[in-house]
């Protein structure tokens, strides 16, 4: 493992003999045709080497990865961007810092790059990303006299007020009480953050003026729109796409795949939606967004380190990153996301991704999200169970407890 961790490996990038390179990607991450083309280019460049491509399921992948990273198996793996630190901090991933230049590192999305790093070294290579945008009914916006999407929070609130005046029981915005990733955009927009670090020690930063302002704006957004969404559940309970498909919702904050689900459930709504990036408190800017997605990594115990890097070199090329964009995601390694401009949601997502961020890069953050105190704080504040100060203070204390656990 030490030899592999130093980028050793017995193969050269230009050949390899009769070998097998095993690649694990998650279900739905990349079109089969794209992966097949990458594999062909790789095999053509490495006579005698075959790629064994295996599709994995997210359900149960944690234990499967843990086993593979300690006992051997794949040579290239896909990790959710918030998972990378969990493995890089235990020395089970290969340090690819020195290879970044060959892997188009200058074009990596900063949020995915940051979450793929640990203690100044790079272990994850950005694969793809997705982020939320405001998806809206163009016909209902027009009926309300809204001629252009809002470009500030003030304009957004004013538009919601106009939509609220429409007849027919139209809901201006569907905003679940516990959609904490949306709240996170408001926290970052206020100049705040989830946590700060001093060396390896992390401390919650939400009990701050910025954190409280984010809670206040979240409540104002829901109150202004009269959102019918439950205050004690997130966007998956119920699935917000199911609600929007009923046809009485003017807008929601979500992903392109959710819009696809809306149009599949109610074909009469097809073609009636537009999208815009989440607005900022500063006119003309967009709020930062949580950039979810995946990184690719090389297990430290691989015997095919150089070949794995060569496969990643092909995958991170503009040729294949543009194909990922055509599949409706933000490419992790290429600045060319023009293929996303073919849809309103794709264009809005690409615009927002330029201001993308990630969660704290500590393996202890997973424990925070497992029993997410921010969700509980949002519900407590929105329902009046707790004052703003108390809700934020309680969440702050719970986060610090998880971050300080041994």
C-alpha positions, -999 to 999 in steps of 0.1 A, spaced: 0 0 0 29 24 7 44 18 -27 11 23 -44 4 54 -23 35 69 -37 23 64 -72 44 33 -78 27 4 -96 45 -19 -120 28 -8 -153 39 19 -176 12 42 -190 21 33 -226 16 -4 -225 8 -30 -198 8 -65 -213 -21 -89 -206 -38 -71 -177 -73 -61 -166 -82 -27 -153 -114 -28 -132 -135 3 -131 -164 8 -107 -190 36 -116 -223 41 -99 -256 34 -116 -268 63 -137 -236 83 -135 -226 82 -171 -242 69 -203 -231 34 -212 -221 46 -247 -197 72 -232 -180 47 -209 -177 22 -237 -160 48 -259 -136 57 -231 -128 21 -226 -121 16 -263 -98 46 -265 -80 33 -235 -77 -3 -248 -65 10 -282 -37 28 -264 -28 -1 -242 -26 -34 -262 -33 -64 -241 -51 -45 -214 -89 -49 -210 -112 -28 -190 -137 -46 -168 -165 -21 -162 -188 -28 -133 -219 -7 -124 -225 -4 -87 -256 6 -68 -256 34 -42 -276 13 -18 -250 -6 3 -220 8 -15 -204 20 17 -196 -14 31 -187 -27 -4 -162 1 -8 -147 -4 26 -141 -41 18 -126 -34 -16 -103 -7 -3 -89 -30 23 -88 -63 5 -84 -53 -32 -106 -52 -62 -112 -22 -84 -86 1 -99 -108 32 -104 -138 39 -82 -165 66 -81 -173 82 -48 -199 107 -38 -181 140 -33 -190 141 4 -176 106 8 -140 112 -4 -126 126 28 -139 95 47 -116 73 27 -87 96 19 -83 103 56 -77 66 62 -50 63 36 -70 39 14 -69 62 -17 -40 69 -39 -24 104 -38 -28 119 -73 -15 153 -66 15 150 -89 -8 137 -117 -32 166 -116 -16 183 -146 -21 152 -168 -57 149 -156 -67 185 -167 -65 197 -132 -65 234 -142 -101 229 -153 -115 210 -122 -146 224 -106 -133 240 -74 -160 226 -51 -153 190 -62 -116 196 -62 -117 208 -26 -138 179 -14 -114 155 -31 -85 169 -11 -72 160 23 -44 177 42 -30 194 11 -30 164 -11 -54 154 -39 -72 121 -38 -104 127 -58 -106 137 -94 -139 157 -102 -163 135 -123 -196 154 -126 -218 176 -105 -254 189 -103 -270 217 -83 -304 232 -76 -321 259 -96 -354 276 -93 -377 258 -118 -409 278 -127 -440 277 -148 -435 303 -175 -473 305 -182 -481 314 -146 -453 339 -143 -466 356 -175 -502 356 -160 -488 374 -129 -471 400 -151 -436 388 -145 -417 394 -177 -382 383 -166 -368 360 -139 -357 378 -106 -321 388 -103 -321 395 -65 -339 383 -34 -360 414 -32 -372 409 -68 -379 372 -60 -400 381 -30 -419 407 -50 -426 381 -78 -439 356 -52 -463 382 -40 -476 388 -75 -480 350 -80 -499 348 -48 -525 371 -62 -533 348 -91 -568 331 -90 -574 294 -89 -554 284 -58 -520 287 -73 -491 281 -49 -462 305 -58 -434 283 -44 -432 248 -29 -406 251 -1 -404 222 23 -394 232 58 -363 210 60 -347 215 26 -314 224 42 -294 224 10 -316 253 -2 -310 270 32 -273 264 27 -273 287 -3 -287 315 18 -261 309 45 -232 311 20 -249 341 4 -248 359 37 -210 353 39 -214 325 65 -203 288 65 -212 255 81 -180 251 100 -145 265 103 -112 247 110 -80 252 129 -57 224 119 -76 192 122 -101 207 146 -135 218 132 -161 239 149 -197 249 138 -201 284 125 -239 286 121 -245 304 154 -235 337 138 -252 368 122 -250 351 88 -265 318 101 -294 336 117 -300 357 86 -302 326 65 -328 311 88 -348 344 87 -347 346 49 -358 309 46 -388 317 67 -395 349 48 -395 330 15 -419 304 28 -442 330 45 -443 353 15 -452 325 -9 -476 308 15 -458 275 7 -481 245 14 -452 222 20 -448 205 54 -425 223 78 -413 191 94 -401 172 62 -377 176 34 -382 177 -4 -385 139 -6 -414 136 18 -435 138 -2 -415 139 -34 -418 175 -45 -421 164 -82 -453 146 -73 -467 178 -58 -457 200 -87 -472 175 -112 -506 183 -99 -504 216 -118 -511 242 -91 -474 250 -82 -458 280 -99 -422 272 -89 -399 249 -68 -362 246 -61 -347 214 -75 -330 195 -102 -336 188 -139 -344 152 -132 -372 163 -109 -387 184 -137 -384 153 -159 -404 134 -133 -431 162 -133 -435 161 -170 -436 123 -171 -464 123 -144 -483 151 -161 -475 153 -199 -498 184 -202 -472 204 -184 -444 195 -208 -428 226 -223 -443 250 -197 -412 254 -175 -382 277 -174 -355 280 -148 -331 305 -132 -302 303 -107 -311 309 -70 -309 347 -66 -286 365 -43 -292 393 -18 -269 413 -40 -287 424 -72 -273 409 -104 -255 380 -86 -265 344 -79 -264 327 -45 -237 300 -40 -251 265 -43 -243 231 -29 -226 213 -56 -234 176 -53 -218 150 -75 -190 125 -77 -152 123 -77 -132 94 -92 -104 79 -72 -77 52 -74 -76 27 -45 -42 28 -27 -40 -10 -30 -42 -11 -68 -15 -29 -87 -24 -9 -118 -18 27 -106 -3 41 -138 -30 24 -160 -57 38 -138 -42 73 -142 -42 68 -180 -79 58 -179 -87 90 -159 -67 111 -184 -90 100 -212 -121 104 -190 -111 140 -180 -105 150 -216 -128 177 -232 -141 150 -256 -157 130 -229 -165 158 -204 -186 174 -231 -206 141 -234 -213 142 -197 -227 177 -202 -249 165 -230 -263 140 -205 -275 169 -184 -249 172 -157 -222 198 -150 -189 182 -162 -163 181 -134 -132 186 -154 -140 207 -184 -151 244 -186 -171 235 -217 -207 230 -205 -223 245 -236 -243 213 -241 -263 222 -210 -275 254 -227 -300 233 -247 -324 233 -218 -335 261 -194 -327 240 -164 -293 229 -177 -284 265 -185 -295 277 -150 -276 248 -134 -244 256 -153 -247 293 -143 -252 284 -106 -224 258 -106 -198 285 -112 -205 296 -76 -207 261 -62 -195 250 -28 -192 218 -7 -197 207 29 -167 207 53 -139 185 43 -137 164 75 -146 128 78 -167 137 109 -192 157 88 -209 124 78 -220 121 114 -235 156 113 -257 148 83 -267 114 97 -288 131 124 -290 165 108 -296 191 135 -301 219 109 -333 202 97 -346 200 133 -337 237 138 -355 248 107 -387 230 118 -384 243 153 -380 279 141 -406 278 113 -433 263 136 -425 286 165 -414 258 188 -382 277 194 -370 312 190 -345 319 163 -317 323 188 -325 290 206 -330 270 174 -297 281 160 -278 277 193 -292 241 197 -282 232 162 -247 247 167 -242 227 199 -253 194 182 -230 200 153 -200 207 176 -208 175 195 -205 154 163 -174 173 152 -156 168 185 -165 131 189 -135 108 190 
